[in-house]
Amino acid sequence: MTDAVSARMKQRLAGAVEVLGRHGLLLLTLAAGLIPALLLALAAGGVYEAVVEEDGVAGLDQPVLDAAITLRSPGVDTAVTWLTNLGGTIGLPVLAAAAVLALCRWQRSWTPLILTASAAAGSLLLTVAGKALVGRSRPPLSDAVPPYEHSASFPSGHSLNSLVVIGTLAYLLVLYLNTRRSRFLTVLAGAVFVLAIGLSRVYLGHHWLTDVLVAWILGLAWLAILITVHQLLHARRLRSLPAG
């Protein structure tokens, strides 16, 4: 992280400590990250329960897929397939690697690499564990656009991984950028990309809507935990720096 960013963060930390005290700031940081993560985990459990019992929000799965099928055309199918590949096992790592390399060179720090790698590892673990636990079948191949996929459906790996990785990169950029406009545009661009990847999975018939919804919820929960840990570690490092 650059000296300017560190100085700005240290100034903010000093102000927060003055108002809340060190223990108060610690508790507030924990609450700000872990309470949303807990609520999101509960929401993910609700979606899982709906899928298992085939009621609630799961009742939207077939109607939404049917609606997506009516929107298809050869040209749109090709474009959406290219889009969804950006969130896949090749496209997303390539995009992330390029972004991380640029951030590391810009900030002269390994933090973007460490944080993004940690985020991706946790996201991959959630994806693999979720698919193994639920073992849900994907929509019928007759309703899908090739190339077909045959792994378990719940949660959507493209949706979960893209949210976590792009969310982490957006978080880092928000820390590094100096203007509110640039930060807003960063968050907006990341959100649009993640939304597009998730919806592409439903459009192509590769996932049910609830596969994508639970992926987004789990991704947000993991991202909240990751950011909380990073903020705590960063605050501790800034407190150890000499006043300047």
C-alpha positions in Angstrom: 0.0 0.0 0.0 1.3 3.5 -0.9 2.5 5.9 1.8 -0.4 8.2 0.9 -3.0 5.5 1.4 -1.4 4.4 4.7 -1.3 8.0 5.9 -5.0 8.4 5.1 -5.9 5.2 6.7 -3.8 5.9 9.8 -5.5 9.3 10.2 -8.9 7.8 10.0 -8.0 5.1 12.4 -6.6 7.7 14.9 -9.9 9.6 14.7 -12.0 6.4 15.2 -9.8 5.4 18.2 -10.3 8.8 19.7 -14.0 8.5 19.5 -14.5 4.8 20.3 -11.4 3.7 22.1 -9.3 0.8 20.9 -11.6 -2.0 22.2 -14.6 -0.2 20.9 -13.1 0.1 17.4 -12.2 -3.6 17.4 -15.8 -4.6 18.4 -17.3 -2.2 15.9 -15.1 -3.7 13.1 -16.0 -7.2 14.1 -19.7 -6.4 14.2 -19.7 -4.6 10.9 -18.3 -7.7 9.2 -19.4 -10.7 11.1 -23.1 -9.7 11.7 -23.8 -9.3 8.0 -21.9 -12.6 7.3 -24.1 -14.4 9.9 -27.3 -13.0 8.4 -26.2 -13.9 4.9 -25.3 -17.4 6.1 -28.9 -17.7 7.5 -30.3 -16.5 4.2 -28.3 -19.1 2.4 -29.7 -21.8 4.7 -33.2 -20.6 3.8 -32.5 -20.9 0.1 -31.1 -24.4 0.7 -34.1 -25.4 2.7 -36.4 -24.1 -0.1 -34.5 -26.2 -2.7 -34.6 -29.3 -0.6 -38.4 -29.0 0.1 -39.1 -27.6 -3.4 -41.1 -24.7 -2.2 -40.6 -21.0 -1.4 -38.1 -19.2 -3.7 -37.3 -22.5 -5.4 -40.8 -22.2 -7.0 -39.3 -19.5 -9.3 -36.7 -21.8 -10.8 -38.8 -23.3 -13.6 -40.7 -20.2 -14.5 -37.5 -18.1 -14.7 -35.8 -20.8 -16.9 -38.9 -20.9 -19.2 -38.8 -17.1 -19.5 -35.1 -17.3 -20.4 -35.7 -19.8 -23.1 -38.1 -17.5 -24.8 -35.4 -14.8 -25.1 -32.8 -17.0 -26.8 -31.5 -16.6 -30.3 -28.3 -17.9 -31.9 -26.5 -14.5 -31.8 -27.5 -13.8 -28.2 -26.6 -17.4 -27.2 -23.1 -16.9 -28.6 -22.6 -13.6 -26.9 -23.8 -14.8 -23.5 -21.6 -17.9 -23.8 -18.6 -15.7 -24.3 -19.7 -13.6 -21.3 -20.2 -16.6 -19.0 -16.7 -17.9 -20.0 -15.2 -14.8 -18.4 -16.4 -16.1 -15.0 -15.3 -19.7 -15.7 -12.2 -21.7 -14.8 -10.1 -20.1 -17.4 -11.5 -16.6 -18.0 -11.8 -15.5 -14.3 -8.2 -16.6 -13.3 -6.8 -14.8 -16.3 -8.7 -11.6 -15.5 -7.8 -11.9 -11.8 -4.1 -12.5 -12.5 -3.9 -9.5 -14.8 -5.6 -7.3 -12.3 -3.6 -8.6 -9.3 -0.3 -8.1 -11.2 -1.3 -4.5 -12.0 -2.3 -3.8 -8.4 0.9 -5.3 -7.0 3.0 -3.2 -9.4 1.0 0.0 -8.7 1.1 -0.4 -4.9 4.4 -2.1 -4.6 2.9 -4.6 -2.3 2.0 -8.3 -2.2 -1.3 -7.5 -0.4 -3.5 -7.8 -3.6 -2.0 -11.2 -4.4 -2.4 -12.6 -0.8 -5.9 -11.2 -0.3 -7.2 -12.3 -3.8 -5.6 -15.8 -3.5 -7.2 -16.2 0.0 -10.6 -15.1 -1.4 -10.4 -17.4 -4.3 -9.3 -20.4 -2.2 -12.2 -19.9 0.2 -14.7 -19.4 -2.7 -13.5 -22.6 -4.4 -13.8 -24.6 -1.1 -17.4 -23.3 -0.7 -18.2 -24.3 -4.3 -16.8 -27.8 -4.0 -18.3 -28.4 -0.6 -21.7 -27.1 -1.6 -21.9 -29.2 -4.7 -20.8 -32.3 -2.8 -23.3 -31.7 0.0 -26.4 -31.0 -2.0 -25.7 -32.9 -5.2 -28.5 -31.1 -7.1 -29.0 -31.9 -10.8 -28.7 -29.1 -13.3 -31.6 -28.1 -15.6 -32.3 -30.7 -18.3 -29.9 -30.7 -21.2 -32.9 -30.1 -23.6 -33.3 -26.7 -21.9 -29.6 -25.8 -22.0 -27.4 -24.1 -24.5 -24.2 -26.1 -25.4 -21.5 -26.7 -24.4 -23.2 -28.7 -21.7 -21.9 -29.0 -18.1 -22.4 -32.1 -15.9 -21.2 -31.3 -12.4 -23.6 -30.7 -9.5 -25.7 -27.5 -9.8 -25.9 -26.0 -6.3 -24.3 -23.5 -5.9 -23.2 -21.9 -9.1 -19.5 -21.8 -9.2 -19.3 -19.1 -11.8 -21.5 -16.9 -9.7 -19.8 -17.5 -6.4 -16.3 -17.3 -7.6 -16.8 -14.2 -9.7 -18.5 -12.3 -6.9 -15.7 -13.1 -4.4 -12.8 -12.5 -6.8 -14.2 -9.3 -8.4 -15.5 -8.2 -5.0 -12.1 -8.5 -3.5 -10.5 -6.6 -6.4 -13.1 -3.9 -6.1 -12.5 -3.6 -2.4 -8.8 -3.1 -2.9 -9.4 -0.5 -5.6 -11.8 1.4 -3.2 -9.0 1.5 -0.7 -6.4 2.7 -3.3 -8.5 5.2 -5.3 -8.7 8.8 -4.1 -12.1 10.1 -5.4 -15.6 9.1 -4.6 -16.5 9.0 -8.2 -13.8 6.5 -9.1 -14.8 4.4 -6.1 -18.4 4.5 -7.1 -17.6 3.5 -10.7 -15.4 0.7 -9.5 -18.2 -0.8 -7.3 -20.8 -0.3 -10.0 -18.6 -2.0 -12.7 -17.9 -4.9 -10.4 -21.6 -5.3 -9.5 -22.7 -5.2 -13.1 -20.1 -7.9 -14.0 -21.1 -10.2 -11.2 -24.8 -9.7 -12.0 -24.2 -10.4 -15.6 -22.3 -13.6 -14.9 -25.0 -14.9 -12.6 -27.8 -14.2 -15.0 -25.9 -15.7 -17.9 -25.9 -19.0 -16.0 -29.7 -19.0 -15.8 -30.1 -17.8 -19.4 -28.0 -20.6 -20.8 -29.8 -23.2 -18.7 -26.7 -24.2 -16.9 -28.1 -23.4 -13.5 -31.4 -22.8 -11.7 -32.1 -19.4 -10.3 -31.6 -20.6 -6.7 -28.2 -21.9 -7.6 -27.2 -18.4 -8.5 -29.0 -16.8 -5.5 -27.3 -19.0 -2.9 -23.9 -18.5 -4.7 -24.3 -14.7 -4.4 -25.3 -15.0 -0.7 -22.4 -17.3 0.2 -20.0 -15.1 -1.8 -21.1 -12.0 0.1 -20.8 -13.8 3.4 -17.2 -14.9 2.7 -16.3 -11.5 1.3 -17.6 -9.8 4.5 -15.4 -12.1 6.6 -12.4 -11.6 4.4 -12.7 -7.8 4.5 -13.2 -7.9 8.3 -10.1 -9.8 8.8 -8.1 -7.6 6.5 -9.4 -4.5 8.2 -8.4 -5.8 11.6 -4.9 -6.8 10.4 -4.5 -3.5 8.6 -5.6 -1.5 11.7 -3.1 -3.4 13.8 -0.3 -2.7 11.4 -1.2 1.0 11.2 -1.2 1.3 15.0 2.4 0.0 15.0 3.6 2.6 12.6 5.4 5.7 14.1 3.4 8.9 14.1 4.2 11.2 11.3 
